[in-house]
Structure formats: C-alpha cells, structure tokens
Amino acid sequence: MPIRAVYQNGVFKPLDEVELPEGTEVEVVVRRAGPILRKYAGLIEKSNHDWGAEYYEYLTERAHGG
C-alpha cells in the first residue's frame, strides 16, 4: 500500500489519511517522486486497476535484486 509522505523534522508525515491501527509497524521504501509521477498521480488514483499492489510488488522485487 503506497503512501505519499513528506519528511519533516525527522518524521515521515503522510500527505493523505492512513487507515492503520495506531502503533502498526511498517516498512518504508524511500523514493523521490519524479515529475512524471507527480504529473499523473491523480489519474492513477482514479483508475480501477490496483496500481498500489502492482507498485508494491515492483518495489519488493527490486529490493530483493529482481
């Protein structure tokens, strides 16, 4: 589940509401959003395709050398 956030004062702050129980431990993969991603982020969010799951799968594969 990708979550857009900003890093301020040593803390990652989500840009949107996050529905997780308080205290949930998560793994953070830091990638700077490029201009293409920023340009089309709104369109991707409106799509019925599960881009979040596909992006997470891509990041997981990259993290494990795939």
matplotlib code that plots the C-alpha trace (Angstrom):
import matplotlib.pyplot as plt

x = [0.0, 2.0, 1.5, 2.8, 4.5, 6.9, 9.9, 9.9, 11.9, 13.0, 9.5, 7.6, 4.2, 1.5, 0.0, -3.3, -5.3, -3.8, -6.2, -3.9, -4.2, -2.1, 1.3, 1.3, 4.9, 5.5, 8.4, 9.3, 10.9, 12.1, 11.8, 11.6, 8.6, 9.8, 8.0, 6.1, 4.8, 3.7, 2.0, -0.1, -0.6, -4.3, -5.1, -3.6, -5.6, -8.8, -8.1, -9.8, -6.6, -4.8, -1.7, -0.7, -0.4, 1.5, 3.9, 4.5, 5.3, 7.7, 9.4, 9.6, 11.2, 13.7, 14.6, 15.4, 17.5, 14.8]
y = [0.0, 3.0, 6.2, 9.6, 11.4, 14.3, 14.1, 17.0, 17.4, 13.7, 12.3, 11.0, 12.7, 11.2, 13.5, 11.7, 9.9, 6.5, 3.8, 1.8, 0.9, 3.1, 1.6, -0.5, -1.2, -0.6, -0.8, 2.5, 2.5, 5.9, 7.0, 10.6, 11.3, 12.3, 14.8, 12.1, 10.5, 13.9, 14.8, 11.6, 10.8, 12.0, 9.8, 6.7, 7.2, 7.3, 4.1, 0.9, -1.0, -1.9, 0.2, 0.3, -3.5, -3.6, -0.8, -2.6, -5.8, -3.9, -2.4, -5.8, -7.4, -4.5, -4.8, -8.5, -8.0, -8.8]
z = [0.0, -1.2, 1.0, -0.2, 2.6, 3.3, 5.6, 8.2, 11.4, 11.3, 10.8, 7.8, 7.6, 5.3, 2.8, 2.9, 5.6, 6.5, 7.8, 10.1, 13.7, 16.0, 16.6, 13.4, 12.3, 8.6, 6.2, 4.4, 1.0, 0.2, -3.5, -4.6, -6.8, -10.2, -12.4, -14.3, -11.2, -9.8, -13.1, -13.4, -9.7, -9.8, -12.8, -11.3, -8.1, -10.1, -12.0, -11.1, -11.5, -8.2, -9.0, -5.3, -5.2, -8.5, -7.4, -4.1, -6.0, -8.2, -5.1, -3.4, -6.4, -6.7, -3.0, -3.4, -6.5, -9.1]

ax = plt.figure().add_subplot(projection="3d")
ax.plot(x, y, z, "-o")
ax.set_aspect("equal")
plt.show()
